[in-house]
Amino acid sequence: MATSISSIGASGMQAAQMRLDASANNVANANTPNYRRQVVSQEAAADAAGVRATMQREQTAEGVALEKEAVEQMAATYAFKANLQTVRTQDQMMGSLLDVKA
């Protein structure tokens, strides 16, 4: 069970970091002609606990909306923090369990 909680949290943090990286790259290239935004899609990992994230380019070069990227960066930061808290809580629970067993 502990491994599942750790892998769920770790995969969530990796996905959130990927979202933040893609958004930062979009902002950096906002003025690049014909730039196609990077987007991250996430899905539940059927073969393992957690989430699988993949980065793709949008099909059309519609440009970058900075306000949309700011919201995406905030959402990715909150997702990272939530998954980090899951891992920390799991570590605390394991430490408490070891203290009880000792």
Sequence and secondary structure as in RCSB ss.txt:
>XXXX:A:sequence
MATSISSIGASGMQAAQMRLDASANNVANANTPNYRRQVVSQEAAADAAGVRATMQREQTAEGVALEKEAVEQMA
ATYAFKANLQTVRTQDQMMGSLLDVKA
>XXXX:A:secstr
 HHHHHHHHHHHHHHHHHHHHHHHHHHHTTTSTT   EEEEEEE SSSSSEEEEEEE SS     HHHHHHHHHH
HHHHHHHHHHHHHHHHHHHHHHHHHH 
